[in-house]
Amino acid sequence: AHLDHGPLLSQRKAAHDAGRAEALSQTQIVVDAAEERLAELAKERKALDDEMEFYRKDPSKAPAKVRRGIEDNAQAVEAQRRAIAGQQDERNRINARFDEEAARLQQLWQARADHAAGSAKR
C-alpha cells in the first residue's frame, strides 16, 4: 500500500509560509507607521516652507523657531527613512532565513516521506 504524503508536506510548507508571513508582517507594521509619520512631517514641512516664504529675500531674518523647525523636520524625516531602510534589511534577513530553512526542511520532509513510503511497501 502506497501512502500519499503530499497533503502532510503541503501542511508543513503552509505552516512554514505562515511563519514567514507573520515575521514579515511585523516589519510592515513598522514601515507603515514610519510612512504615516513621513506624511505628517511633509505637512509640517509645507507649513514651515510657507512661513519661510516671508523671508525669501533674507532667510537669516526668519525666526529661530522656524529655522529650528526646518532642521528638526529634516532630521525626523531622515530618522524615518533610516527606520524604513532598517526594516527592509530586516525583511531581507527574514526571507533569507526562511529560504534556508525551507530548503533544509524540504529535504527533511522528503526524506521522512521517502522513509515512510519505503516502510509502507514492506
C-alpha positions as CSV (number, residue, x, y, z in Angstrom):
1,A,0.0,0.0,0.0
2,H,1.5,3.3,-1.1
3,L,0.8,6.2,1.2
4,D,0.4,9.8,-0.2
5,H,2.5,12.2,1.9
6,G,1.7,15.1,-0.3
7,P,-1.0,16.6,2.0
8,L,1.3,16.4,5.0
9,L,4.1,18.1,3.1
10,S,1.7,20.8,2.0
11,Q,0.5,21.3,5.5
12,R,4.1,21.7,6.8
13,K,5.0,24.0,4.0
14,A,1.9,26.1,4.6
15,A,2.8,26.3,8.3
16,H,6.4,27.4,7.4
17,D,5.0,30.0,4.9
18,A,2.6,31.3,7.6
19,G,5.6,31.8,10.0
20,R,7.4,33.8,7.3
21,A,4.3,35.9,6.6
22,E,3.9,36.6,10.4
23,A,7.6,37.7,10.7
24,L,7.3,39.9,7.6
25,S,4.0,41.4,8.8
26,Q,5.8,42.7,12.0
27,T,8.3,44.7,9.8
28,Q,5.4,46.0,7.7
29,I,3.7,47.5,10.8
30,V,6.9,49.5,11.5
31,V,7.2,50.6,7.8
32,D,3.5,51.6,7.8
33,A,4.0,53.7,10.9
34,A,7.1,55.3,9.5
35,E,5.4,56.2,6.2
36,E,2.5,57.7,8.2
37,R,4.9,59.8,10.1
38,L,6.7,60.9,6.9
39,A,3.3,62.1,5.6
40,E,2.8,64.1,8.8
41,L,6.3,65.5,8.5
42,A,5.7,66.5,4.9
43,K,2.7,68.5,6.0
44,E,4.7,70.2,8.8
45,R,7.5,71.0,6.3
46,K,5.0,72.6,3.9
47,A,3.8,74.8,6.7
48,L,7.4,75.7,7.6
49,D,8.2,76.4,4.0
50,D,5.1,78.6,3.6
51,E,6.3,80.6,6.7
52,M,9.8,80.9,5.2
53,E,8.3,82.5,2.1
54,F,8.1,85.7,4.1
55,Y,11.9,85.6,4.5
56,R,12.8,84.5,1.0
57,K,14.9,87.6,0.3
58,D,16.8,87.3,3.5
59,P,16.4,83.8,5.2
60,S,18.6,84.9,8.0
61,K,15.8,87.1,9.2
62,A,13.5,84.1,9.7
63,P,12.7,83.5,13.4
64,A,15.0,80.9,15.0
65,K,11.9,78.8,15.8
66,V,11.1,78.4,12.1
67,R,14.7,77.7,11.2
68,R,15.0,75.2,14.0
69,G,11.7,73.6,12.9
70,I,13.1,73.1,9.4
71,E,16.2,71.4,10.8
72,D,14.2,69.3,13.3
73,N,11.9,68.3,10.5
74,A,14.7,67.3,8.2
75,Q,16.3,65.2,11.0
76,A,13.0,63.5,11.7
77,V,12.5,62.7,8.0
78,E,15.9,61.2,7.9
79,A,15.2,59.1,11.0
80,Q,12.0,57.7,9.5
81,R,13.9,56.9,6.2
82,R,16.5,55.1,8.2
83,A,13.8,53.1,10.1
84,I,12.2,52.1,6.8
85,A,15.6,51.1,5.3
86,G,16.3,49.1,8.5
87,Q,13.0,47.3,8.2
88,Q,13.8,46.4,4.5
89,D,17.1,45.0,5.7
90,E,15.3,43.0,8.3
91,R,12.8,41.7,5.6
92,N,15.8,40.6,3.6
93,R,17.2,38.8,6.6
94,I,13.8,37.1,7.4
95,N,13.4,36.0,3.8
96,A,16.9,34.6,3.6
97,R,16.5,32.8,6.9
98,F,13.1,31.3,5.8
99,D,14.5,30.4,2.4
100,E,17.4,28.5,4.0
101,E,15.0,26.8,6.5
102,A,12.6,25.9,3.7
103,A,15.4,24.2,1.7
104,R,16.6,22.2,4.7
105,L,13.0,21.3,5.8
106,Q,12.1,20.3,2.3
107,Q,15.0,17.8,2.3
108,L,14.0,16.5,5.8
109,W,10.3,16.2,4.9
110,Q,11.1,14.4,1.7
111,A,13.5,12.0,3.5
112,R,10.7,11.3,6.0
113,A,8.2,10.8,3.3
114,D,10.6,8.5,1.3
115,H,11.3,6.5,4.5
116,A,7.6,6.2,5.3
117,A,6.9,5.2,1.8
118,G,9.7,2.6,2.0
119,S,8.3,1.3,5.3
120,A,4.8,1.1,3.9
121,K,5.9,-1.0,0.9
122,R,7.3,-3.8,3.2
